[in-house]
Amino acid sequence: MKHYNMKGVEILNSGLEIRAPRIATSLYYRTTLSILIIHLRTLDNLRMKLERIGGTVRTLEEFHELLRLPVQIASSRGSVQCSLADRDRLRHLLYEIGGGSVHLDIRQSNDSGLPIFFLCRTTPTHITCPVILEEFHASPGYHFTDARFKTLRILGEKQVCLRVARFREKTGDFFGYEFDRANDVLLQDLGVYLLSAMWDELQRPAFILCDALNPALSHFQEATELTSLAWTADPTTLSSRVTPHILRFFRDVYPREAIARFLETLETLSGAHRRKIPARAEKLHFALEESYTTFLETPVPWSSVRSSVPIWKILYANLNRMTTLHGVLQENQPLMEAAAELDSIAEEIIGEFLDSIGSPRPGSTT
């Protein structure tokens, strides 16, 4: 006789939940993958010990023995054993568990060359815009070049996924623990209909500069995201996806008041008015890009070359270590003055766009 828990997940005699309900939940995945996650943490602890204090040949042998050690993984056929060394079989098992939505990415540590891991769950494979809904494990030292994106191999092809999972804990507070399926739906809608239109990998250098000069470019990133969203997303589809939770996300989780006001106003506009939005946003987006290009040409004193250099040279020469230059950049008066001027233009572009759709500007109560 089969037994089921309150969520409709079949329970084996061992007590391990292994068969997905019709709509699998976060609890199902975490239960199914629990032993694998513990094993990955064990490997991480041993690797970090080797990297911090070193070890003997026997320590390395122990690490590789753990890689070859069969790990119990629950699949649709019951409990199955598979090692991390058998990558093809492991990939097949993970596919079974999540219908192609569970992924384990294995890289080499920059410090030791030993494996590091990233285990996650994405939207179903039929969704054209892949979104990472949940991150079960990321090894210490596993670096994301851009916090917004992660490239995964899905059904044999490399695809760039949106890392919406980093908001999961905060959006979960909207619903409570018992409603994590609703959280999945919210994160999926945010990724597919909004963030995919707001974000682009080509924005990375500009947004790195925003972080390094924070808060000097506080309006620039939002202006870029707002005009990208309004230009590239279909206004009618966008309007149909606006919910109180979406608006709360842009106010409490990923604060973008101008975007929240745009989405609120979008619901009230006529079809004819909506159709004009992309063209307006495109014009403002390119005006912002032109101002940013001018900003990058601004010469600033730079001690390492004992002369002035354009900002773009500083940015691209230090792209992967801009955070270490935060203090130096903040003290560079010509740079900060140029950033303030660009941010003022960005703030005005936000205001101009909101004015065009009859929405109050951020800070306005009317």
Beta strands, then each sheet from edge to edge (+ up, - down):
strand 1: 3-4
strand 2: 10-11
strand 3: 17-19
strand 4: 71-75
strand 5: 78-82
strand 6: 102-108
strand 7: 115-122
strand 8: 132-138
strand 9: 149-154
strand 10: 157-162
strand 11: 299-302
strand 12: 307-310
sheet 1: 1+ 2- 3+
sheet 2: 4+ 5-
sheet 3: 6+ 7- 8+
sheet 4: 9+ 10-
sheet 5: 11+ 12-
end
